[in-house]
């Protein structure tokens, strides 16, 4: 098996295990979870935008510059995730469900999350085909925004009436769709040459911009105290710093 397959599948397995992060809701209080999630969301927002501007767009523009195709593909990624939220009743929300913060419930959440995980797998697979560093950076960005998302998802399933065991099982099942997405990208990508890279990488950039700009950052603005805002800024900057650091990994594809 070629190394991109091994690396991508290991990365997808790590990301899929993030679905178990929701188990923390069983042992921590709601107040602790909410504080923790705000810090994680800050770090994820910085990581996503760092992944876009320090990894995905430079890689996508390497061959042909910032062409119209790249720009259209970025817009396509933004529109894709807009459609996911509008027509699959799935919102990439990172706050646990509660009476004060209700979510649309189980079936549509699982369908939307499963499709999102499929896309995550496509993104990770295509990134590893392009470059190992890009694959690692993309995996890190996906993982960091999946952890708070999975905490929220498990809360949705339990809030909808599922038992804890059943909620964990269905969340893992939904996460496994990422393996299918990665396999599709890895199987089809070599036959398409650079065309998959030239389209899917900027689409991924658009998706990350949408998630950070429409879902993560607005949630951060709900917390307005100076101390919390300063902490969010530090974590956001740390996320950017992580992506910058990954630019200097001592190996390449």
SVG drawing of the C-alpha trace seen along z (x, -y; Angstrom):
<svg xmlns="http://www.w3.org/2000/svg" viewBox="-36 -44 50 46">
<polyline fill="none" stroke="black" stroke-width="0.4" points="0.0,0.0 1.3,-3.4 2.4,-5.7 -0.4,-8.3 -2.9,-5.6 -1.3,-4.6 -0.8,-8.2 -4.3,-9.3 -6.1,-6.4 -4.1,-6.8 -5.1,-10.5 -8.7,-9.7 -8.7,-7.2 -7.3,-9.9 -9.9,-12.4 -12.7,-9.8 -11.7,-9.1 -12.5,-12.7 -16.1,-11.5 -15.2,-10.1 -14.5,-13.6 -18.2,-13.9 -17.8,-11.4 -16.4,-14.3 -20.0,-15.6 -20.7,-12.6 -18.2,-13.5 -17.9,-17.3 -20.4,-19.9 -22.1,-22.0 -20.3,-25.2 -16.9,-23.5 -17.8,-22.1 -18.9,-25.5 -15.7,-27.2 -13.6,-24.5 -15.4,-24.6 -14.9,-28.3 -11.1,-27.8 -11.2,-24.9 -13.3,-26.9 -10.8,-29.8 -7.9,-27.5 -9.8,-25.8 -10.7,-29.1 -7.1,-30.1 -6.0,-26.7 -8.6,-26.7 -7.7,-30.1 -4.0,-29.3 -4.6,-26.2 -6.2,-28.2 -3.7,-31.0 -0.5,-29.2 -1.1,-25.8 -4.1,-25.3 -4.0,-28.4 -0.2,-28.5 -0.4,-24.9 -3.4,-25.5 -1.7,-28.5 1.7,-26.9 1.1,-25.7 -1.1,-28.4 -1.2,-31.2 -4.4,-32.7 -6.4,-32.0 -10.1,-32.4 -10.5,-28.6 -9.0,-28.8 -11.2,-31.7 -14.3,-30.0 -13.4,-26.8 -13.0,-28.8 -16.5,-30.2 -17.8,-26.7 -16.5,-25.5 -18.3,-28.4 -21.5,-27.6 -21.2,-23.9 -21.2,-24.4 -23.9,-27.1 -26.1,-24.5 -25.3,-21.9 -26.6,-24.1 -29.6,-25.4 -30.9,-22.2 -29.7,-19.4 -30.8,-21.1 -27.2,-20.7 -25.5,-23.5 -21.8,-23.3 -22.4,-24.4 -19.9,-23.8 -22.0,-24.5 -23.7,-21.5 -27.5,-21.3 -29.6,-22.6 -33.0,-24.3 -31.2,-27.7 -29.3,-26.5 -31.4,-23.9 -30.3,-22.0 -32.2,-20.3 -32.2,-16.7 -30.9,-13.3 -31.7,-12.0 -30.9,-15.1 -27.9,-15.8 -26.5,-12.3 -27.2,-12.7 -25.6,-16.1 -22.7,-15.1 -22.1,-11.9 -21.9,-13.9 -19.6,-16.4 -17.3,-13.6 -17.3,-12.2 -16.1,-15.5 -13.4,-15.6 -12.1,-12.3 -12.0,-13.6 -10.1,-16.7 -7.6,-14.7 -7.0,-12.1 -6.5,-14.8 -4.2,-16.7 -1.9,-13.7 -1.8,-13.1 -0.5,-16.6 2.0,-16.7 2.7,-15.1 3.1,-18.4 -0.2,-19.6 -1.9,-16.3 -0.6,-16.8 -1.7,-20.4 -5.1,-19.6 -5.6,-16.8 -4.7,-19.1 -7.1,-21.7 -9.9,-19.2 -9.2,-17.5 -9.1,-20.7 -12.5,-21.8 -14.0,-18.3 -13.3,-18.0 -15.7,-20.8 -18.1,-19.7 -18.3,-16.1 -18.9,-17.3 -21.9,-19.2 -23.1,-16.3 -23.1,-13.8 -25.1,-16.3 -27.6,-16.6 -28.1,-12.8 -28.6,-12.5 -30.9,-15.5 -33.0,-13.8 -33.6,-10.8 -30.9,-8.4 -29.1,-6.4 -25.4,-7.3 -24.2,-4.0 -26.4,-4.4 -25.4,-8.0 -21.7,-7.1 -22.2,-4.2 -24.1,-6.4 -21.5,-9.2 -18.7,-6.7 -20.7,-5.3 -21.2,-8.8 -17.4,-9.5 -16.5,-6.4 -17.9,-8.0 -14.5,-9.9 -12.8,-6.6 -15.0,-6.3 -14.2,-9.9 -10.5,-9.3 -10.6,-6.1 -12.5,-7.8 -9.9,-10.7 -6.9,-8.3 -8.4,-5.9 -9.5,-8.5 -6.9,-11.2 -3.9,-9.6 -5.9,-9.1 -7.0,-12.8 -3.5,-14.1 -3.3,-17.7 -7.0,-18.4 -8.2,-17.0 -5.6,-19.1 -6.4,-22.2 -10.1,-22.0 -10.4,-20.3 -7.8,-22.2 -9.3,-25.7 -12.8,-24.1 -11.4,-23.0 -10.1,-26.5 -13.6,-27.9 -15.1,-25.4 -12.6,-26.2 -13.2,-30.0 -17.0,-29.4 -16.7,-27.3 -14.4,-29.7 -16.2,-32.9 -19.9,-31.9 -19.8,-29.3 -16.8,-29.6 -16.0,-33.3 -19.6,-34.3 -19.8,-31.9 -16.7,-33.5 -18.4,-36.9 -21.1,-35.5 -18.5,-35.8 -17.6,-39.5 -15.7,-39.7 -12.2,-41.2 -10.5,-38.2 -12.3,-35.6 -11.8,-37.7 -8.0,-37.9 -7.9,-34.2 -9.7,-33.6 -7.2,-35.9 -4.3,-34.0 -5.8,-30.6 -6.7,-32.0 -3.1,-33.2 -1.8,-29.8 -3.9,-28.1 -2.3,-30.3 1.1,-29.7 0.5,-25.9 -0.2,-26.1 2.8,-28.3 5.0,-25.8 3.8,-23.0 5.2,-24.8 8.7,-23.9 8.3,-20.2 11.6,-18.5 10.1,-16.3 8.0,-16.5 6.0,-14.3"/>
</svg>
